Amino acid sequence: MEQGSAEPDVTVVVICYNDAGRLERAVRSVLDQSLRRVEAIIVDDASTDATPQVAARLVAEAPDRVRNIRLAANSGACGRPRNTGIAAARGRYVMFLDSDDTLDRHACRNMFAAAERASADLVVGRCVRHYVERGVDEDWLPWLFRRRAVYASLTDYPQLLDDVLSTNKCYRRDFLLREGLRFTEDRYYEDNLFSAHAYLTAKKIAVIPHRVYTWNVEKRASQPSMSVRSGELRNLRDRISINRDIDELMNRYGSPELRLRKKIRFIEHDLRIHLANIGHLSEEQRRSMVDTAAEYLAEFPDEVFEQAEPRRAIAAFMARERDYAGVASACDLMPIGGGTPRLTTDLVERDGRIYWCDRHLDDPLGRRVLDVTAFGWHRRPLADLDLGTWITETGRDAGGVRLAGELVNPLHRLPRDGRLRAVLRFTDRRYPHRRRDLPVELRHDAGRLAWQVTFDPARVLRPIGVIDPTWAVRLRLSDGHDTVTAPIFAGQDLLAELVFPVRPRLTRLVADTMEAYHTELGHIAFRLAARGAAARATARVFNVFRATTLGHRLWERCRSAEQALRDRLNTRQGKIDAYNRIFLRLPVRRRSVVFESHMGKQYSDNPRYIYEELVRSGLNYECTWVYARSTAGFPKEARLVKRGSWAYYWALARARFWVDNQGMPPGLRKRAGTMYIQTWHGSAFKRMGFDEPSLKQAPRNEQHRLQEAVNRFDVFLVRSEHDVRTLARAFRLRAELLPVGYPRNDALVRGVDPKVLADLRKQLRIPDGRPVALYAPTFRPKPVQGRPEPPPAGFDLRRFADRFGDQLALLVRPHYLAKLPVPPGLPGTVLDVGHIHDVTPLLALADVLITDYSSVMFDYALLDRPMVFHVPDHADYVHRARGAYFDLAEHAPGPLTRDEDELFAALADLPALAAGYAERRRRFVERFGEYDTGTAAKAVVERYFATGGRRG
């Protein structure tokens, strides 16, 4: 955009304060926009660092596109800088950008185009929160941005009220001027009021699914964000003040439905954020926070509490009643930041219903809101209740340190008969296998469980020092069957008293004390500290080293790696908890299917062929495919979700059908409205399930986990009565057995499209006419853990290439749980085809199969082509590792070879090999493939999907 040219299409107002290190990145994201007629206005809120110099350099570099305005005095918030930018803007549209964030390269182009196309006053795009320390992206309210849409008013899409950001939006400047839209300058949360005003007065609102804004989240930022400081009383007061202003706007512009939704949002989002860590505050602070909220909540009609999410409604109701303990317990059940929900209240039973507590039940609203029967806590095993415990007293006596506390005992389910045992477990947070258990005394007291432990920390807690600076602490209880692991909570008042003398193994020159602190998840842990003179001196030396460039780099690298590891672990558990306790409460989407093959590693196997038949059938289903790492090879027309992601658990919770060939993650409950079609991935030669030796010797809880996972199956596909005698019995199946064969084998029975095979041969650069051998071995389990390890090649691939390179192409296809690298530079055609998802076309392409104990033997036999079983470790594998369901030598439709010479001799004359085992191949198919008739996929689709899941 040249000087003196027409007005810009978009003005981006970039606000900053003391952010010299990140300002240039933000402004660059404006200058690099694919829409060229874009200007940036930097509004510096009276910075005291090098921010003015950075801004001046950017203006000098692009004077026609960058302007800088510096305020005379710091305003203390975002409102005045943004208003200053609005007043100076020349663009037809205005956007806002914080200096620590960035715009997507096409943000302005996409928003400008959407506004012009729809004549919209306001365009809303997708924001992504980027967690800097972990390098993880998380969509902000992704359900709002699934599709492009235009709404005449907020009434047409009231869910937009959930998105209160001002920065992922584009505003027509004439609209801002017409409505007098400005940010409040005297309070925090100015975004909320500005966004609500814009939503309510915009003539048209466009929503686009494109990513437009990256919100960088830094937990260790020098200037903590409002969300980090949400426990401050001033923040809550400002939030409520802003909400009162929004209420006035709602009274002027909003419908009764919008006013109700806005109040529900306050309970479900705003209030929860401010009260989330109330248990950490002092008694005085807790009372002030609750009392402030109570004054506003007293104005809410009953229907707000009745329609809000039940757990958040309990917290809000308790706040309205000024029940301080009740508020803290309700917030324990809905932690922010991935923590595990904890049940820290005394459940009671009245007239066959379960209530949160025995208080407020004389209030009709309280009786309705506090009814938690639907959560099923009274039926869950104790180990699933996630109880929390508090330290109530600490002191010292002759035995050392004494800690006392209490644990909730919901419905008095913890037994009184003496079977209950408990330990206080200290665990190294970096190396969880390092732990120390301290015996605990228990007694039942007034409906709760009181506990006490006395120990000499200098004698029993012996950390190494430096490498193990933090220790988790849990109370573990067991009644002989169930084990309950409860985190420890302590108020701020007691935290200072939880300081123990210790003797690290690296001597007290490293550290001499363990002191308690609150973790990000709210409970307490302990860290090593230096309080004595010698330890402090050593710590100073260490800190000096850490202040050097090398020391800082090493320290930050180690700390970031440790933090990333803990975050990943915590996040997965948080997702599983959300799935089981929240997502499953949502309605099933009747026309939705989740497909997964080999834990998301492939688009392959039986699930693939059921999916393709479902697409061909024309039945209107929304199909989701799961991928583990990359989307390469997965169908572009399907919705793709990453295994273990939030979208993955969401899709599973809402799906009408699960179609899988191995097993959905353990720990996920399957609701009655979801049908689980387990196709499995091969008939069994080696022993499986409860027949497997390692599982027979496994602990009872491991066997129980497998049985729980298997019990989720509703349908199990079988291809012969051999499967019924082996797999069905070995897994103790309760599912319906469907004798239709394997969908993946339909193509082998009917014949694979010659064009598909020609394209595959061309892709692999195999000369036309050259015979193909497929080598497909299975994995080798380790004797104890049962984890796969790469199988040996079984023969020298280079020697094979030297012998057969000009007459036989060899495709190497290892088991998906193993790797079998092909050495580079082999003569002839020896190819690693492990990257090809689906083995079926490879089987159809092959003129001969080389395998060992893999289930591909049962599939390839349908082609009536020669097979060789290369089993140099036959005796060890069958008799020591897994065991077998039949004698391979007696039934194999091909020779068993024990060394390279035997293998190469068998491959030397393929026609003779085919003719010599023809009768055995026929008998093999009759025994192990009797139901494979080429119609399995069609049978599954017609029986279940065409009927909507009703077995017909």
N, C-alpha and C positions, 0 to 999 in steps of 0.2 A: 504494500500500500504506500503510494508515494505521497510526499508532502503536498498539501493543498488538494488532494483528491477528494472524492465524495465521501460521505460518512461511512465508517466501517460497518460491516455486517454485524459484528459482535464486539462488545467491549467486555473484557475480563478484568474484574477488580481484584487485585492481589493484595491482601492485607498482611502486614507483618509487624512483628515486634521482637527485637533482639534475636534475629534468626539469620544472621549473615551466612551461616554454613549451608542453609537449604533454600534460600530465596532464589538463587540463580537457577536451580533445578526447576522450581515452580514456574518461573517466568519463561524458561526455555520450553517448557511444555506448552506454553501459549504461542510462542514464536514459531514452534515447529508444527502448528496446526495445518492440516491439509486444506482447510478453508483459509485462503490467504488474506482476505480483508478482515483481519482480527487485530485489535489493539489491546495492549496491557496497560492498566493504570496501577502502579504500585502506590499503596497508601501506607506510609511508615508511621506507626503510632508512637513517635518520639523515641526511637531506639537509642540505646546508649552504647551499643557495640559497633561493629564495622558494617552494619546493615546499610547506612547511608552511602558508604563508599561502593558497596556492591550494586546498589540501585543506580548510582550515578554512572557506573561503568556500563550497565545495561542500557541506560538511556543514550549514552554516547555511541554505543554500538548500533542501536536501531532507533534513532530519534524520531523517525516517522511512525514507529509502531509502539514505542514504550514512553510513557510519561510517569513522573514521580511526584507525589505529593507528600510532604512531611508535616505531620501535625505538631503544633507547638508544645503540647503537653500530652502525656500518656493518658488515655481514656480508661484504661483498666478492663476493657471488654472489646467485643468485636463490632458493636453497633455503630459507634461514631465513624470508624474507618470505612465501613461499608457504605454508610450514608454519604460520606465525602466522595466515595467513588461513584455512587449513583448520580450525584450532582454534577460530576465532571464528565460523565460518560457521553460519548458522541455516537455510539453504535445504535443500530435499530433494535438490537437485543443486548441484554446485560446478563453476565454470569459472574459468580463469585468463586474465588480460589484462595484457600489458606496457604501460607508460604511453606508449610511443611508437607503439603500434598501436591498432586499433579493431575493434569487433565490427560485423558486418552488422546492420541494423536488425531482421531477423527471426531472428537466430541463436538466441537463447534459446527463442523459440517453436518453431522447427523441431526443435531438439535435445530440448527437453522433450517435445514430442509424439512424437518417435521413441522416446524412452526409455520413455514410458508405454505406447505401443502395443505395444512388443516386450518390456516388462519387462526392459530391458537395464541392466546395470551401467555400461556405457560406450557413449557415442555419439561417432562420429568424423565431422567435416564438412570441407568443402573450404576450404582456405586459399589465399589469393592474395597473392603477393609484389608489392608496389607499389614500383617504383623511383622515388623521389621526384624526383630531378633530371631524369629523362627523362619522367616522367609515364606510365610503361608498366606494365601489369599482366601478371603471369605466374603461371599456376596452379602450385601446389605439388603435385607428383606427381599430375597430373590423371587418370592411368589408374586410380587407386584409387577415384575418386569418380564413375564414369560412371553408376552406377545405385544405387538404394536396395536395401539388403540387410541381413539379420540373420544372424549367425553364432553357433553355439553355443559356439565357442571359437576361439582363434587358429589352431588346426590346420586349421580349415575355410577360412581365408583368410590363409595365412602372409605374403602380400605386404604386409600391414599393418605388418610389422616395418620396412618402409622409411620409414614415417612416425613419426619419433621426437619430434615436437613434443608438448608438453603443452597448448598453448594453443588448438588447434582441436578440443578434446574437451570433453565434458560427462560428469561422474562422479556416480553416485549416492552421496550422502554416507554412507549406511549401508555401502556397499561400501568406501569409503575407511577407515572406522572398523573394519569387520570384518577387513580384510586388513592393517590397520596401515600403509597406504600413506603414505609421507612422502618428501620430497625429501632427498637427501644435502646436507649443509651445508658440506662441507669441500673440495669439488672442483667444477670446471666440468663442463658437459655433464650436469647433474643431470636434464634432460629425458629423456635417453636411458634412464637406469635407471628412472625413474618410469614412463615409457610402457611399457617392456618388462614391468615388474612388473604394471601394470594390464592389459595385453593377456593375460598368462599366467594371471591369476587371475580375470578377469571371467567371470561365468557366461553372459552373452550380450553380444555386441558388435553395435551397429547402425551402419551406414554410410549417410550421406545425401549426395546430390549437391549440396546447396545450399551456396552460399558463406556461411561463418560468420565468417571471421577475415581481416583485412587486416594483413599483416606489412609494415610500412613499412621499406624498405631505403634508407639514406642513406650514400653513400660518404664524404661529407664531414661526417659526424656528429661532434660534439665528443667522444663516448665511443664509440670503435670497438667493433664487435661481436666476438664470439668468432670468427666466420668470417673477419673481417679480420685477426685476430691468430693465425690457425691455424698460422703458421710458428714460433711460440714453443715452446720445448722443454717448458715447464711444461704447455702446452695438450695436447701429444701425450701426456705422461705421465698427465695426468688422463683423457684419452680412453681410454687403455689400462686404467687402473685401473677406470674405469666399466665397460668391456667385460668385465673379469674378474668384476666383480660380476654382470653380466648372465649370464655363463657359469654362475655358481653357480645363478642362478634357473632357467636352462635345464636344468641337471642335476636340479633339484627338480621342475619343472613341465613342461618341454618334451620333445617327441619328438626322436628322432635327426634327423628331417628339419628341424625347427625349429633345432636346434643347428647343423646344416650351413648352413642359410640365413643364420643370424646371422653366422657367420664369413665367408661369402661377402660379406655386406653390409659387413663391416669392410674387406675388400679393395677392394670396388668403390666405396665412398663415403668412409668415415672416413679410411682411410690416404691415399687420393688427395688429400683436402682438405689434409692436413698436409704432404704431400710435394710439392704442386703447384708451389711456387715455390722448391724446394730449390736450384735453380741460382743463385739470388741470394745464397745464404748463404755465409759464409766456410767454408774447409775444415774448421775445427774444428766449426762449427755443423752442417755437413752430416753429419759423422761421428757427432756426438751424436744427431741425429735418426734416422739410419739404424740406429745401434746400439740405440737404445731400441725401435724398431719390430721389429728382428730378434729380440730376446729373446722377444717375444710371438708373432711369426710362427713361431718354431721349434716352437711347440706345435700348429700347425695340421696336420691330416692332408693327404696329397697330394691327395685328392679336392677339397678346397677350392680349391686352385690350378688344378686341371684344369677345374672347373666355373665358375669366375669368368670375367667378361668378359676376353678374351685380353690386351688391352693393360694392363688393371689387374693381371692375374695376373702379367705380366712384371715390372711395377714391384714387386709384393709379393715375387716370387721373388728379384729382385735385392737387395731389402732384406734378405730372410732370409739371403742369401749374403754380405751386407755388401759388395756390389759397388757402390761409391759412384757411379762414373761411369755404371754401368748404370741405377741408379735415376734419375739426372738425365735420361738419354736417354729412358727410358720415360715420364717425366712430361712431357717436351717433346711427346710424341705425344698427350697427353690434357689440354690446358690447361683451366683453369677460367676462366669469365667470357667465353666467346665468342672466345677466341683461336684462331688457325689451328694445327692440329696440325703438328708439324715432325718430320721424320725426321732424327735426329741420331746415328744409330748405324751401325756398319759391318756391313752384312748380309754373310752368308757362305753359300756353297752347299756342301752335303754330301750325296752320294748322291742327287742330284736333288731335294733339299728345301732351302728357304731358311730360315735361322735368324737370330735377332736379332743374334747375335755369335758369335765362335768360342770363347767361354768357357762353362764349365759343361755342355758337351755330353757329358761322360763320366758325368754324373748322369742316370739314366733320367727323373726328373721334369723336370730342366732341358731335356732333349732334347724332351720333349713340350710343355712350356710355351713354350719359345723358338722353336718351329716356327711361322713366320709366312708359310708358303707361300700360305695362303689369302688373305692380303691382296693378293697380286698385285703387289707393289712391283717385282718383277723384270720385269714386263711393261709397266708403265705408262710413258708418255712421261716424259722427264726433267722437263718442265715441270710434271708432276703430282705430283712427289715431295716438294715443299715442304721442301727441305733447309734446315738451319740452320747458321750458321757462328759461330765464336768468335774473339774477339781474344785472342791469346796473348802479345802483346808490344807495348809502345808505347815510344817514345823520340823523341829529336830529333837531327838531324844537320844538315849544311850546307844540305840542301834544305828543311828545315823539320821538320814533324811526320812521324814514321814509324809506321805501324800495320802489324802483321803478324798473321796469323790462319790458321786451317785450316778446311776444309770437308770434311764426310764425303763419301765417294765410294762409295756402296753398290754392291757387286758390280763395282766399277771401271768403271762405265758412263760416267763423264765421260771423253771421249777424250784420248788422249795425242799425237795426230798433228799438233798445232799449230793445229787449227781453233778451239780454244776461246779466246774472248776474254772479258774481264771489265772491269767498271767498278764503282767505289764510288759509289753514287748518293745524294746528299743531296737531300731533297724537303721543301718547305714543307708541314707537316702541315695547314695551313688551306687552302692553295691549291696542290694537287698538281701543277699545270702548271708551277710554278716549281721548277726542280731544277738540280743541277749534277753532272755526271759526271766522275769522276777515274779515269784509266787505272790498271789494276792489273796487277802482275806475277804470273804463275802458275808453279807447278812441282809435279810429283807427288812426294809424299814419304811412304813407308811406307804406301801404300794410301790416303792422304788427299791432298787438294789444298791445298797451302800457297799463301798469297797475301800480297802486300806492296804498300803504296802509300806514297809520300812526296809531301807537298804543303805549300805555304805557306798556311795557313788565312786569314791576313789579306789575302792577294791573291786567292785563288780562291773563298773563301766570303764573299759580300757580302750578308748579309741587309739588309732595309730597316730593321728595328728596330720595336718596339712591336706592329706588326700581324702580325709573323711570328716569334713568340717560340720556337716549337718546330719542330725539323726531324727528320724520320725519316731513317734511313740503312739502305741495303740493298746487298748484293753481288749484282750482276746478271751472269750468265754466259750466253753464247750460242755455239752450235757451228755457226751458220748456218741451223739449222732450228728447234731448240727453244731457249727462253729460260728460265733458272732464276733466280728472284728469291728470295734468301735473306736473312732478317733477321739482324741481328748480335747476338750474345750476349757478355756479359762478366761475369766474376765480380765480387763486391763488392770484392775486393782491387784490381782494376785500374780500377774505376770512378773513383776519385779522381784517377788519372793522366790520364784522358781530358778534359783541359781545354785549349782552344785560344784564343789571342788572335785577335780578329776586328775588322774595321772596318765596322760597319753604315753604310749609306748615309745615315742620319740622324745620322752622326758618333758618336764614342765617348762623347758625353754621354748617349746612350741606353743603350748597353751596350758592353762591351769584351771579352767572353769568351763562348765557347760551352763548356758543360760537359755531360757525359753524365749520364743518369739512366735508371732502369729504368721502362719503361712498364707499364701494367696488364697487358699481354699477355706480359711477361717479357723482351722484348728491349730493346736500348738505343735511345735517341733523344738528341737534343741540344737544349738550351735556352739562350737568351741570358741572360747574367748580368752584373752590374756588380761588378767587383772593384777597379778603380782609384778614386782619390779623386774625380775629376770625375764619373765614372759613378755612384758611390755617392751623391753629393750630388743628382744628378738623380733617381735612384731614390727618394731620401727624399722629394723634393718630390712625385713621382708617388704615393708611398704615402700621404702626407698627404692628397692629393686623394681617393685611393681610400677613405680612412677617413671622408670626409664622406658625408652621406646620399645626395646626388646621385651622387658618385663611386662609392660602393659599389653603388648601384642600376645604374648604367651598366656597371660592371665585371662584376657578377654576371650581368646580362642577356647581355652579350657572351659571357662564359665558358660560361654555360648553353647558349646557342644553339650555340656551337662544339662543346661536349661532346655535345649531343644529335645533331648532325649526324654526328660521328664514331661515336657509338654505333650509330646506325641503319645506317651503312655496314658497320661491323664485324659487327653482328648478322646481316645478310643473308648475308654470306660464311660466318659460323659455321654458319648453318642449312644452307647448301648442302653444306658439309663434312660436317656430321652426317648429312645425307641420303645422300651418296655413300659414306661410310665406315662408318656405323653402322646407319642405318635399313635399308639394303639388305641387311644381314645377317639381318634378321628375316624370318620366313616370310610368304609371300603369303597374304592372306585371300581364299580362293577365291570368295567370293560378294560381293565389294566392287567398286564402280564409282565413279570420280571423274569428274564432269561439269564442264566449264568452257566458257564462251562468251565470246568477245572479251576474253580475259585477265581474266575475272571481272567484267566491267563489267555484264553482263546475264544474265538468265534468258531465253534466247532461242535462236533459230536451230535448226540441225539437232540439236545436243545436247539441247535442250528436248524436241523431238518424239520422239527416241529414248527419252529418260527417261520421258515420259508413256506411250509404248507399252509400255515395260518394266513400269511400274506396272500398266497395264491387263492385261498378260499374266498377272499373278499369280505370276511367277517370284520366288523368294525371294532378292532381292539387297539388300545394304545400300548405299544410294545416298548419295553425298556431292556437294554442289554447292559450287562455289567462288564467292565474292563478293569484289569488289575493295575496296569502301568500306562500303556499307550492305547489310543483308540485306533491305531493302524490295523486294518483288516476287519474292523467291525462295520456293520451296515450303517451307512450314513442316514438312511431313512428312519432308523429307530432312534429313540432317545437313549443316550449313553450316560451312564453314571459310573463313577470310580468306586471300586470296592473299598468299603470302609469310610467313604465320605458321608457328609450329612445327607446328600441327595440319595445315596444308596439306602440308608436306613429309612428315609422318608418313603422311597419307592416301595420297599419291602412292606412297610407298615400299611400302605394304602392299597396294595395289590390284591386283586381277586385271585390270581394264580401265581405261584412260584413254579418255574420249570428249571430243573437243575440236574446235573449228572454226578454230583459228589456230595455236597452238603453245605447248606447255609451256615453262617457263623454260629458257633455254640453260644448259648446264653440268650438268644433271641427267641422270644415266645411267638408261636404262630396262633393267630386268632381263629376262631371257628369259621369266620367268613372268608378265610383264605384257603384255597385248595393247593396243596403241595404235590406236584407231579414229579416224582423222583425217577428219572430215566436210567440212572446208573451209567457206568462207562465201560462195561465189559463183563462177560461171563467169567467164572472163577476157575483158575487152575490152582493158584496158591490159596491157602486158607485165609479167610476174611473174618472181620468182625470179632464176635466172641469166640470164634474158633481159632483165632490167631494166638499163638503161644504167649507173645509179649502182653497181650491184653488179658489173658487168663491170669497172669501173674501181677497185673497192675493193681494199684489200690482201688478200693471199692468206689471212691468218689470219681475216679477216672472212668470206671465202667458205667457209673451212674450218668456221667455226662454224655457218653456215647448213646446210652439208651434213651435219654431225654431228647437228643438230637434226632435219633431214628424214629421216635414216636411221633415226630412232627409230620412224617410222610403220610399222605392220603392215598397215593397211587404209586405203585412200583412196577416198572416194565420188566418183563421177563421174555427171553427168547427161546427157552426150552424148559423141560421139566428138570433138567440139571440145575438151572437157576433156582427153581423152587426148592430143590433138595439142599442146595448149598447156600446161596446168598440169602434167601428168605429165612432159612433156619438160622444161619450164622448171625444175622442182624436182629433176630427175634421180631420180625416184622408183624405189625398189626395192620398194615396198609392193605388196600385192595391190590391183588396181583393181576396185572393186565397182560395176558399172553398174546401179544401181537408182534413180537420181535422188536428190533431196534430200528428207529427211523433212519439212523445213519447208514443202515445196510440196505434200505430200499433201493438206492442207486446201484449197489453191487448186484442185487438180484435182477433188477430191470435193465441195467446197463447204463453207465455214465455217458452223458452226451459226448460224442467224439470231438466236438469242437472244444469242449472244456479240456479234454486230454491233450488235444493239439496245442492249445494255448499254454498249458502247463509245461509241455515238452519244450515249447519255444521259450518260455520264461526261464527254464532251467538250462537252456542251450544244449539240449541233448539231441544229437544228430538223428534225423528220421531213420527209422529202421533199426537203430541200435537197441538191443534188449536192455531192460532195466531191472536191477536188483534193488530191493528195499531192505535196508538193515534197520530193524525196529526192536531194540532190546528194552526190557523193563528196568526199573531201578533196583538197587540192592539196599535193603534196609540194614541199618546198624543193629546189632543184636540186642542192645538194651533200650536205647531211646526210640528205636523204630523210625528214625529220621532218615530220609533218603540220602545216599551218597552217590556220586557219579559212578556208573557201571564201567567196568573195564571194557575196552573195545572188543576184547575177546579174540581179536586177530589183528595182525599188523596191516593197517590200511595202506601203507606204502607198498608192502609186498603184494597186496591185492591189486593195487594199481599197476604194478609192474607185470603181474600175471594176466590181468583181464582188461587193462586200460583201453585197448583198442577194440574190444569186442563186447564189453558189458559195462554199462553205467551203474554206479553204486550211489544210492541215495541213503544218507545216514540220518535216521530220525530217532533221537533218544526220547525216553519217557519225559513227560512235561515236568517231572520233579527232579530231573537229572540233566547233566550236561555231558556231551561226548564230543569234544572239539575235534574238528577235522584239520590235520596239519596242512599248512599252505604249500602250494607248489607241487602237489601230487600230479604225476602224469595221467593222461586220460581224463575221465569224467568221474570224480569222486566229490560229491556235494553234500554239504550240511543243509538239510531241509527242515531243521528244527524251527525255523521262523515261520513256516507255513502252518497256519492254524489247524486246518482240517486234514486229517490223515486219510479220509475216504478217497479223494482224488488220487492221492499217492498210491494207495492200494490198487486202485483201478489201473493206474499207469504201469505198475510193476509186473514184470513177467515172472518173477520169483521173489519169494519173501524169505529173508533170513531173520529169525527171531530166537528167543530163548523160552521164557515163561510168560511172555506178554499176552494179554487177552486179544491182541490183533490176530492171533492164530485162528480164533473162532470166526472172525469177520472175513479174513482173507480166504478161508476155506470155501466160502460161498462162490468164489470165482472159479473154483476147480482148476487152480494153477499150482505148480510145484512149490513146496516149502521145505526149508532146511532149519532144523532146530540146533543151533550152536550152543551147547551147554557144557563147557569145560568145568563148571563148578556145580554140576548137577547134584552130586551126593551132598555137598555142603549146603546148598540152597534148600533142597527138599527136606533133608533130615535135621538140619540144625537151625536154619533161618526161619522159614515160614511154614513148612509142611505143604502137602498137596492133597487135592481131592481125588486124584486118579493117577495112575501110573502113566507117565508121559511116553515111556518106551512102548507100552502096550497099545496106546490109542493114537499117538502122533501120526498125522497124515504126511510124514516125510521122515528122512533119516535124522538121527541124533548124532551130531559130530562133537568130538571132544578136543580136537586140536585143529590148527590151520590146514594141515595136509588133508585131513578128512573133509573139512569144509570145502576146500578148493577142488578136491576130487568130485564131490557131489555137484558142484556148480559147473564142472567141465562139460557135462552133457545134459542140458536142460530137457530135451525131448525124452531121453531115457528116464530121467528123474520123474517127469510128469507121468509117463506111462506106468512106471513101476509102482506108484502109490495111488493110482486112480481109485481102486476099490476102497482103500482106507480113507481117502478124502470123502467118498460118498457116505460111508458109515459114520465118519466124523460129523458131517453136516446133519445126518439124521439124528444123531445123539445130542448135538450141542446147538443146532440151529433150526429146530423143527418148526418154530413159529415165524421165522424170517421168510415172509412171502412177498415182500415188496410193497406192502400197504400199511406199514406201522404208523407213519406220520399222519396219513389220512384217517386212520382209525382213531388216533388220539384226538385229532381236531374235531371229528364228527361226534365222538362220544362225550367230550367235555366242553369244548369251546362253542360248538354250535348250539349246545343246550344251556350255555351260561354257567356251567359247573354242576348241573344236575345230572347225576349218573342215570343214563338211560339205555 
